[in-house]
Amino acid sequence: MRCALIPALALALGLATVGAVAEPLDVAVGKALFDRMWVPAPASTLGSDGLGPLHSARSCAACHASGGGSKTAARADGSIDPSELVVRLGSNAGPGDPVYGLQIQRLGTALVAPEAAVAFDLVPSPDPTLGPTVTAVRLDALAYGPLAPDTRIEARRAPSLRGVGWLARIPQAMLEVLADPHDRDGDGISGRLGTGRFGWKAMEPTITTQTEAALVTDLGLSTPHRRTHAGDCTSAETACTTAPHGDSGHAEGVEIPAAALRALVAYVAALPAPASSADADGVAVFLKAGCAACHVPALSDASGRSVPAFTDLLLHDLGPGLAGSFPEGSALPAEWRTAPLWGLGAGVRRGDRFLHDARAATVDEAIRWHDGEAADARRRYLALAPDETARLLAYLEGL
């Protein structure tokens, strides 16, 4: 069913570069906001104050340099720089801890101490048949006491934002056709719609809602639809909730008013899709292994233009080895949105690690971690002849 829905497959696999059109002034202003280093209130720089008393970064670019994702290369001691990942919290009831909120904020201000000291260590995998290492989280010096007894933790890396403007323009009706939650065609793949289409768990429906979620959770900046000046702080964190905020007298009473949010979203939506140098010799192996069942090479936007992102934007169960620790939105712990593969080569070239928590050192390791609905594709991959494996990996590393 899915392969029949791949439009202009031959063209898509050639990966012609796509781009987006936006008002130049909005994009320029949005880039300045994206790169801006925010400071705590009160400050003399009124246009830049309002950084959350507790936060994970001081700018959007800190996690998404030039619109890309986390730089997660391992250090010599087998750890990952704590600035490149965040610690998400949740339980069977969903995201969040009653005291620490959605995320451990490892940075504070002169008035508010950080929530914890955070470290990420690559440790031996509990299932070496899937992969050699996993990313373990260490939390020390928890400022407000222990986490709730049922709270669990996850490491998450920031994905690339390049090309998301094109993903936003794929009609919802196309995703509904691709979805097969009851596996009616019997292929073992039952992708289903998430709460939205953005993020690791397909939580947010639009670039605007995704941007507002990141501003509030990561930077502690209030926005028109998320008006909490203290960001991710809870009522138990009184030093944070009573700290000065930075609305600077804006009529809207938020730190990122509507016009600024609109410009920031315009910049993100205009980020170009990643260019590709993929060798077409790998296409046949990509299809033979069954990767295209979820990593659909191209979808179409509303005007029929090809969007070669290699995703179906649906949630898939990838098995217990990759399962997270708690449900989010409509996604169960083992379900993840199909990650777009365009731009994979850029990550390879700069030495990034892969998957949601950077556990995989190589593309090969990332593939081997796939299970659940991807078990058949993994089996086919492992059965490839050595030259076919080399061709497929070379192809993927050129995307």
C-alpha positions in Angstrom: 0.0 0.0 0.0 2.7 2.5 1.0 4.9 2.0 -2.1 1.9 2.6 -4.3 1.5 6.0 -2.6 5.1 7.2 -3.2 4.7 10.0 -5.8 7.2 10.6 -8.5 9.5 8.0 -6.9 12.3 8.2 -9.4 12.5 12.0 -9.1 12.2 11.8 -5.4 15.1 9.4 -5.0 17.1 11.9 -7.0 16.4 14.4 -4.1 16.1 17.7 -5.9 16.6 20.4 -3.4 13.3 22.0 -2.2 12.8 25.4 -0.5 10.2 27.6 1.0 9.1 31.1 0.3 8.5 33.6 3.2 8.5 37.4 3.7 12.2 38.4 3.7 11.8 40.8 6.6 10.0 38.3 8.8 12.7 35.7 8.1 15.5 38.1 8.9 13.8 39.2 12.1 13.1 35.6 13.0 16.7 34.6 12.4 17.8 37.3 14.8 15.4 36.0 17.4 16.5 32.4 16.8 20.1 33.3 17.4 19.5 35.7 20.3 21.1 35.0 23.6 18.4 35.7 26.2 19.1 37.1 29.6 17.2 36.9 32.9 15.0 39.8 34.0 15.4 42.5 35.1 18.0 43.7 32.5 18.9 46.8 30.7 18.4 44.9 27.4 14.6 44.9 27.5 14.3 43.2 24.1 16.4 40.2 25.3 15.2 39.7 28.9 12.8 37.1 30.1 15.0 34.0 30.1 13.3 31.5 32.4 14.7 31.4 35.9 15.2 27.7 35.2 16.1 26.8 31.6 18.0 24.3 29.4 19.5 26.8 26.9 19.8 30.5 26.3 18.9 30.5 22.6 17.2 28.4 20.0 20.5 28.2 18.2 22.2 26.6 21.2 20.4 23.4 20.4 19.7 24.0 16.7 22.9 25.6 15.3 22.0 27.0 11.8 18.7 25.1 12.1 20.3 21.7 12.6 20.1 19.4 15.5 22.1 18.4 18.5 25.8 17.8 18.1 26.1 14.5 20.0 29.5 13.2 19.3 30.8 11.1 22.2 33.6 12.4 24.4 36.8 10.5 25.1 35.4 9.3 28.5 32.3 7.7 26.9 29.9 10.5 27.8 28.0 13.1 25.8 28.1 16.8 26.5 25.2 17.5 28.9 24.3 20.6 26.8 23.5 18.4 23.8 20.7 16.4 25.4 17.8 17.1 27.7 16.2 14.9 30.4 12.4 14.5 29.9 10.2 13.3 32.8 7.0 11.3 32.9 5.1 8.3 34.3 2.3 6.0 33.2 0.0 9.1 33.5 2.0 10.9 30.8 4.7 13.6 30.7 5.9 15.4 33.8 6.9 15.2 37.4 4.7 17.0 40.1 7.7 19.0 41.3 10.2 19.2 38.4 7.8 19.5 35.5 8.3 18.2 32.0 12.1 18.5 31.9 15.1 18.7 34.2 16.4 22.3 33.8 20.2 22.1 34.3 20.7 25.9 34.2 19.5 28.6 36.6 20.2 32.2 37.3 21.8 34.2 40.1 18.4 34.0 42.0 17.4 30.4 41.2 19.7 27.4 41.4 19.5 24.7 38.7 17.2 21.8 39.3 20.0 19.2 39.1 23.4 18.4 37.8 23.0 16.2 34.7 25.4 13.7 33.0 24.9 11.3 30.0 27.0 8.2 29.9 27.2 5.6 27.1 26.9 2.2 28.9 26.6 -1.4 27.7 23.2 -2.2 26.2 20.9 -4.6 28.1 20.3 -6.3 24.7 23.5 -6.5 22.7 21.7 -8.2 19.8 20.1 -4.8 19.1 23.0 -2.5 19.8 26.2 -2.2 21.9 25.3 0.9 24.0 22.5 2.9 25.5 22.5 6.4 26.9 22.2 6.4 30.7 21.2 9.5 32.6 22.7 10.6 35.9 21.0 13.2 38.1 22.9 14.6 41.1 22.1 17.5 43.5 18.4 17.5 42.9 17.4 20.9 44.3 13.9 20.1 45.3 14.3 16.6 46.7 13.8 13.3 44.9 11.6 12.7 41.9 8.1 11.3 42.5 8.3 7.5 43.1 6.6 6.8 39.7 8.5 9.4 37.7 10.8 8.0 35.0 13.5 9.7 32.9 14.5 9.8 29.2 17.3 11.4 27.3 16.3 13.3 24.2 18.4 15.0 21.5 17.2 18.0 19.5 16.3 17.0 15.9 17.1 19.1 12.9 14.6 21.8 11.9 15.7 21.9 8.2 12.9 21.4 5.8 10.1 21.4 8.4 8.3 24.1 6.4 7.8 21.5 3.7 6.6 18.9 6.2 4.0 21.3 7.5 2.5 21.6 4.0 1.9 17.9 3.5 -1.9 17.5 3.5 -3.3 15.7 6.5 -5.5 13.6 4.2 -2.3 12.1 2.7 -1.2 11.0 6.2 -4.6 9.6 6.9 -4.4 7.4 3.7 -0.9 6.2 4.8 -2.0 5.3 8.3 -3.0 1.7 8.8 -3.5 1.3 12.5 -5.2 -2.1 12.3 -2.7 -3.4 9.6 -5.5 -4.1 7.2 -3.0 -5.0 4.4 -1.2 -7.6 6.7 2.3 -6.3 6.1 3.1 -6.1 9.8 3.3 -2.3 9.7 0.5 -0.4 11.5 1.5 3.3 11.4 -1.0 5.6 13.0 -1.6 9.3 13.3 -0.1 11.1 16.3 -1.5 14.1 18.2 0.4 16.2 15.7 3.3 15.7 13.2 6.3 17.3 14.8 8.7 16.1 17.4 9.9 12.6 18.3 6.4 11.6 19.4 4.4 13.5 16.8 3.0 15.7 19.6 2.6 19.1 18.0 0.4 19.8 15.0 2.1 22.9 13.6 5.4 24.7 13.5 3.9 27.4 15.7 2.8 25.1 18.5 6.1 23.2 18.3 8.0 26.5 18.6 5.9 27.7 21.5 6.4 24.4 23.3 10.2 24.7 22.9 10.3 28.4 24.0 8.4 27.7 27.2 10.0 24.4 28.1 13.6 25.0 27.1 14.1 28.7 27.5 11.3 29.6 29.9 9.9 32.3 27.6 6.1 32.9 27.7 4.2 33.1 24.4 0.6 34.1 23.3 -0.8 30.5 23.8 1.6 29.5 26.6 1.6 32.4 29.0 3.5 30.9 31.9 6.4 33.3 32.7 8.1 30.7 34.8 8.3 28.3 31.9 8.4 24.7 33.0 8.6 25.5 36.7 5.9 24.1 39.0 4.1 25.6 41.9 6.5 23.7 44.2 9.5 25.7 42.8 8.6 29.0 44.5 12.0 30.6 43.9 11.3 30.2 40.2 7.7 31.2 40.1 8.3 34.4 42.1 11.4 35.5 40.2 11.2 38.6 37.9 9.9 38.0 34.4 10.5 39.9 31.2 7.3 41.0 29.5 8.8 44.5 29.6 5.4 46.1 29.6 4.3 44.5 26.3 0.6 45.0 25.8 0.2 41.2 25.3 1.8 40.6 28.7 4.2 37.9 27.4 7.9 37.7 26.7 7.5 36.6 23.1 4.5 38.6 21.7 2.6 37.5 18.6 4.6 39.5 16.0 7.9 38.1 17.3 6.5 34.5 17.4 5.3 35.0 13.8 8.8 36.1 12.7 10.5 33.2 14.5 8.1 30.7 12.9 8.7 32.3 9.5 12.4 31.7 9.9 12.0 28.1 11.0 9.5 27.4 8.2 11.9 28.9 5.6 14.9 26.8 6.6 15.9 24.9 3.4 15.6 21.2 3.1 18.9 19.4 3.4 20.7 18.9 0.1 21.6 15.3 -0.9 24.6 13.7 -2.6 23.1 10.2 -2.4 24.3 7.7 -4.9 21.4 6.2 -6.8 23.1 2.8 -6.7 21.7 2.3 -3.2 18.0 2.9 -4.1 17.3 -0.7 -5.0 18.8 -2.0 -1.8 16.8 0.6 0.2 13.6 -0.8 -1.3 14.7 -4.4 -1.1 15.3 -4.1 2.7 11.8 -2.6 3.2 13.0 0.7 4.6 10.6 2.6 2.3 7.5 1.1 4.1 7.9 3.7 6.8 10.7 6.0 5.5 8.5 6.8 2.5 11.0 8.5 0.1 8.7 11.3 -0.9 5.3 12.7 -0.1 3.6 15.6 -1.9 2.6 19.0 -0.6 -0.9 20.5 -1.5 0.4 21.7 -4.8 1.8 18.4 -5.8 5.5 19.3 -5.3 7.7 16.4 -4.1 8.9 16.5 -0.5 11.7 13.9 -0.3 12.0 13.7 3.4 11.9 9.9 3.8 9.2 9.8 6.4 5.5 9.0 6.6 5.1 11.3 9.7 3.3 8.5 11.5 3.8 6.7 14.8 5.2 3.2 14.7 6.0 0.7 17.4 9.7 0.0 17.3 9.8 -2.6 19.9 10.8 -2.8 23.6 14.5 -2.1 22.9 13.7 1.4 21.8 10.7 2.0 24.0 10.6 5.2 26.0 9.6 5.4 29.6 6.1 7.0 29.4 3.3 7.8 27.0 3.2 11.2 25.3 0.1 12.6 23.6 -1.4 9.6 21.6 2.0 7.9 21.4 2.7 4.8 23.6 6.2 4.4 25.0 7.4 2.2 22.2 5.9 4.4 19.5 8.0 7.0 17.6 7.3 9.2 14.7 9.2 8.0 11.6 12.3 10.3 11.7 13.0 12.1 8.4 16.2 10.8 6.8 17.0 13.9 4.7 20.1 15.5 6.3 21.3 12.2 7.7 24.6 12.6 5.8 25.3 15.9 7.5 25.1 14.2 10.9 27.4 11.5 9.7 30.0 14.0 8.5 30.1 15.9 11.8 30.3 12.8 13.9 26.8 12.9 15.4 25.2 9.9 17.1 21.7 8.8 16.2 18.2 7.9 17.5 16.2 9.8 20.0 18.8 9.5 22.8 22.0 9.4 20.7 22.7 5.7 21.7 23.7 4.7 18.2 27.2 5.6 17.0 26.6 4.8 13.4 23.8 4.5 10.9 24.3 0.7 11.0 23.8 0.7 14.7 20.7 2.8 14.4 19.2 0.3 11.9 20.0 -2.7 14.1 18.0 -1.1 17.0 14.8 -1.2 14.9 12.4 -3.8 16.0 8.6 -4.1 16.5 7.0 -3.0 13.2 10.5 -2.7 11.7 11.6 -6.2 12.6 11.1 -7.5 9.1 13.1 -4.7 7.6 15.8 -5.3 10.2 15.9 -9.0 9.3 16.2 -8.2 5.6 19.0 -5.7 6.3 21.0 -8.2 8.3 20.5 -10.8 5.5 22.0 -8.5 2.8 25.2 -9.5 1.1 28.2 -7.4 2.3 28.4 -5.4 -0.9 24.6 -4.6 -0.7 25.0 -3.4 2.9 27.9 -1.2 1.9 25.8 0.3 -1.0 22.8 0.9 1.3 24.9 2.6 4.0 26.7 4.7 1.5 23.3 5.8 0.1 21.9 6.7 3.5 25.0 8.5 4.5 24.6 10.7 1.4 21.1 11.8 2.1 
